[in-house]
Amino acid sequence: MTLVHGAAAHAGGPQTHVLIIGVGRYIHLSGGAGPVNVTLPLGQLTSPPISARAVADWFAGAYSNAGAPLGSVELLLSDATTQDYQVNGAGPTRKIDPATFANIEQAFNDWDARCNADRDNIAFFYFCGHGLQKEMTVLLPEDFGANPNNLWSRAIDFTRTFRGMACNQAQTQYYVVDACRQWTTSLLKELDMAGETLKTFSFGKQKQRTAPILYATANGLPAFGDSGKRSRMTDALLKCLDGSGADKQGGLWVIDTDHLGAAVKKLVELQNKALYPVDPQIVDPVIFENSAGTRVLHKLAPGKDPSVVVSLECLPDAATGSAKFYYVRQGQPKSAPSIGPWLAEIPAGVYDFGVEFQDGTYKAEPIKEEFVRPPVWPLKITAMTTASPPPEG
């Protein structure tokens, strides 16, 4: 398997261990190099390998948690373009092992063993590629459909695998499934749809854990990855890990298990409104188990304020068209964007927000000392007309 950071064995003391899988090349799906044994409407993808590399770059370069420093990052890719990878574009070029079922199974077993070495470890799992949903969530490796007599022999039952990870003693576990969860007519005909379980569950071995799952989409719906780019959900995930999903605790901004998924959902919703109103994506953050309480995943450097997407509009809406909004942070000059509705990223903190009207038809009192927090902070300033009342009689 391909470790792009850290050692194959747990080094002692709490650590964070990451398993990243990005599958874009599918041998037995439409457009693949092998015989197409699958009637499902699935083909080749470009976004998952790009997304997986970006997640690996972030962990290897930006991740910070003194309570569980980064111990390992293991990466599997199936990329029609290249299997090469450089950490953040620097250092040695590695040939990454393909994301076949056998390689995923081995990488998962190694990751599971590292995570199980200490109860204070953090286990982080990321998959981007094709997924299906029926009674369970099924993830598809590169060689899915190789056996025409049993299409599901090289598929992964994520639902039961997740349940099996309750037997791993790592109390903090985080799962990202950036894949579709659609039901289709052809899928409903697959009465024996299933998948292999990477780790089985036993009540006698169950441990206490906090284990959110961040699904890229709701049950039965598609997830989107624009061609040649990061997927929509992964792009939002990385922004939130960088700070847009942070919560201030004890004077520091931290990313924790309670806030990360909800923040990703809000960023994707904002992106849908601006760029994809026709085909919106509904991110589904689920916390199935929270018995270990809220857990910190990542800490921002002291003194670093995360970015907040702030939107400014007026009530009534008619006043927004002639409004020139401004904001003032303590000790800094006034910043005045262009006329009309305003949407921008600014550092978290306390601001005054106000509006000036170019045509003099409205006036408004500013909003004073507003503490804006990530990820999104919408504001509407109430405007009043300056027109004189009509004469009586």
N, C-alpha and C positions, 0 to 999 in steps of 0.2 A: 504494500500500500504506500501512499505518498504522503509522508509527513512534510509539511512546508514550514513548520515551526515546532521546536521542542524535541522531546525524546519519546521513544516508543513506549517506555515504561514510566509510570508515575514516580516522581522524584522525591516524594515525601512532603508532608505539610499540605494544607489546602491549596488547590490549584483549579484553574479553569481549563476544561478540555472541550475542544470544538471539533465536530464532524460536519463537513460541508460537502454536499453532493449537487452537481449541476449537470442535468442530462438534456442535451439538445439533439444529439445524433441517435437515431433509433433504427437499428438494422432491419427490423421486420415490420416497420410501419411504412405508409405511403412515402415514396421518395428515398427509402433506405436502400442499402447495398445488397441486402439478402432477400429471400422470398417473402412476400407479404402474406402472412398467415392470418392477419387480423382484419375483420370487417368493420371495426370501429372507425369513426371518422377522425383519425389521428395521423399526424405527419411529423415532419422535421421542425425543430425549433432553433432559433438563434439566441434568444435572450437568456436561457438558463446558464450556459457557460460564462457569459459576461457577468451575470448577476453573482454567480458563485465565486468567481475570481475577486469581485469587488468586496464581498463579505470576508473572504480570506485576507485581502489587503487591509481591511479595517481592523480585524482582530490582531494581525501581526504588527500593525503600525500605530494604532490609536488606543487599543484596549488598556484600561487601567483599573485595577482593583487590588489594593494592598492586602485585602483579606483573602483573596484567592487569585494570585497572579497567574498570567497565562502559562499553562504547562504544555499544551500541544494544540496544533491545528492540523487536522488531516483533511485532504482534499481529493475528491474524485471528480473527473470531468469526462463527459462524452461530447466532443466538439468536432463538428465537421470540418473546421478550419485548421485547428492545431491543438495538440495536447500540451504545448509548452506553457510554462508559467514562471514568471519572476515576481517575487514578493514586492509589491509596490513599484514594479518596473525596474528594480535594481537587484544586484547580486547575481548568483548563478541561475541559469535557466534550468528548470526541472521538467522532465517528461512526466506528466501526471497520468496515473493509471486510469483506464476507462471505467465508467460507472456501470459495469455489468453486475448481474445479480451476485455472482460469486465474490467479486471484489467488494461490493457493498456489504455483504454478509461478513467477510473477514474484517473490513474496516470497522464495522459496527461492533463486532466482538472485541476488537482491540480497544476501541473507545469505551465500551462498557466496562472493561477491566480497569482502565485508567480511572474512570469516573468512580468506580466502586471502591477505590483504594482509601478514600477518606470521606467521612460523612459531611464535611464542610466543603467538599469540592462543588464546583459548578459544572453541570453538563449542558452543553449547548449543541442542538441538532438543527441543521438547515438542509432542506431539500427544495430544489427548483427543477421542474420538469413536468411531464404529463402525470396527472392524477385522475382517478375516477372515484365515484361515490355510489354506494348502494347501501347495504346494511353497515358497511365499514368503509373507511377511506383506504384506497389502494394506490400505491406509488409505483411508477413504472421505470425500471432500469433500462439501460441501453438495449439489452437482448430480450426484452419482453416479447413474447409471441414466437420464440424460437421453436418450440415444440407444437406442431399443429394439432396434436392429440390432447394437449393440455396447455392452453395458452397461459394459464395462471401459475404455472410452475416456476416462472421467473418474474413474479410480481410480489410486492411487499404489502402485507396487511399492516398498515400503520396503526390502525386502531388497537389491535391486539399487541403489537410491539410496544406501543405507548403504555398500555396496561402492564405489560411485562416489566417495563423499566421501574415500576413501583417496587420491584425487588432489588433495585440498585440502591446502595446506601447514600448516594449523593443527595443531600436534602434540597438543593437548588437545581432544578432542571428547567430548561427553556427549549421549546420546539417551534420551529418556523416551517410551515408547509406552504410553499409558494407554488401552488398547482391548482388546476381546475378541480371542481367537485360536481361535475355535471352528471345528470341522468339523461340518457338518450334511448331512443327506441331500440337500437341495436344492442345497447347494454342491457336493457330489460329482458332481452331474449337469452342472455347468458345466465342460465339458471344456476350454473356451478361457479359463477364468479367468486373468486376468493383470492388469496395471496398467501405467501409464506410468512410466518411469524419469526422475527429475528430474535425475540426473547419471550419465553413463555412466563405466565404468571402463576404464582403459588401463594395462597393465603398465609402459609406458614413462614414465608420469606418477605412479606410485605413490609416496607419501611415508611416512615413519615417523610413527606416531601411536599414542596411547593413546585408545581409543574404546569405552567400555562402553555397553551398551544395557540400560536398565532397563524390562523388560516388566511390565505390570500383572498378567499371568497367565502360566501355563505354556502350552506349545504344546497347542492343542486344547481349552482351557478358557475359561470366561467371565471377564470382569472386571466389577466392580460399582460403580455410582454411585447412591447413594440419592437419590430424587427431591428436587430443590430444594436439594441439598447438594453440597459437594465430593465427588469420588470418594474411595473408601476409600484407594486408593494415593496419590493426590495429597495427601490430608490427611497421610498418613504421610511423604511426600516433604518437605513444607513443614516439618514438625516436625523432620525429620532435618537439613534445611538450616539450621534455626534453632539446631541444636546437638546434637540427639539422635543424629545420625550422625557426631559428631566423634571425632577421635583426637588425643591430646596429643603434639605434636611440638615439641621445642625450647622447652618452657615455654608454648606456645600451643596452644589447641584449634583444629584445622583440619578442614574437610570435604575429603576427597580422593577420587580415583577408585576406590581400593581399598575404602573403607569405606562409602560412601554407599548403594550398592545393597543390600549385606548388611544394613545397619541398617534400611532401609525394609522389607525382607522380614521382619525380626524384629518390627517394630512392627505390621505387618499381621497376622502370626501371633498376636500378643498380642490384637489387636483381634478377630480371629476367635474366639478362645477366650472372650472376655468377652461379645461382642455377636452374633456370627454363627456359632455352632457348626454350624448346619444347612447353610449355604452358604458355606463358607470360600473365601477367595481365596488362590491360591498365587502370590506375586510371584516373578518370574524374573529375577534380575540376571545378565547375561551379559557377560563380557569377551572379545570376539573377538580384539581386537588390543591389545597392551600393550607395543609395541616402544619407546615413549618413556618407559616406566617410570611409577611412581605420580606423579600430578599433583595439585596442590592446586587446588581449585575456589573455596573460600571460607574466610575466617578470622574467628573470633570475636574480639570486642574484648578487649584485654588485661584480665585480672582477671575476665572473665565465665566462669562455670562453666556448662556445658550441663546440661540436665535428664536425669535417669536414672530410668527406671521400675523401682523396686525392689519385689520381692515377698518376703514373709516367710511361711514356713510351718514346721511342725514335722515331725519324724520321731520317732515314728510319726504318721500322719495323724490318729489319734484324739485326739492331744494338742492339735491346732490349735484345736478348738472352745472350749476353756477358756483359751487363751493370750492374754495381753495383751502384745503386742510393744512394744518401745521402741527408739529409736536415739539416739545421742549423737554430735554432731560436736564436735571439739576447741574448747573455749572457749565452748560453747553449752549451755544447759540440756537436760535429758532431754526428749524428745518421745515421748509415749505415746498411740498411736492406740487405737481401740476394740478390744474383745475379738474374737478370731477372725482368720482369714487377712487379711493386710494387703497392699495394693497401692497405691502412691502414687509421685508424681514428686518427687524431691529433687535438689538440685544435686550434681554429681559431686564426689567428694572422699573423705576417709578418715573412717570412722565406726566406732563400736562398736554392735553390735546384740545385743539380749537379749530375754528373755521372762520374764514373771511369770505364774504359774498361780493363778487365782482359787480353785479348790477344793482346792489343796494336794496333788493326786494325782501331780503331776509336778514335776520340777526340771530345770534345764538351765544349762550354762555359757554365758556370752555369747561371741559372735564378736568378737574384738578387732581393731582397726585394719584394717578391710576397705576397700580402695580400690574404690569403685563407679564404673563407667564406663558411658557410653551405648552402646547405647540401652536395653537391658534387663538387669537384674542380679537373677536369682533366688537366694534364699537359703533354706536349710532348716536349722533349729537342732535338733540331736539332744536329745530329752527322755528322761529316765529316770523310771520310776515310783518313788514314795516309799513304796509299800505295803510292809509288813513281810512277810518270807517266811513261808509256812505252817509251823506247828510240825511237828517230826519225830514219827514214830511213829503 
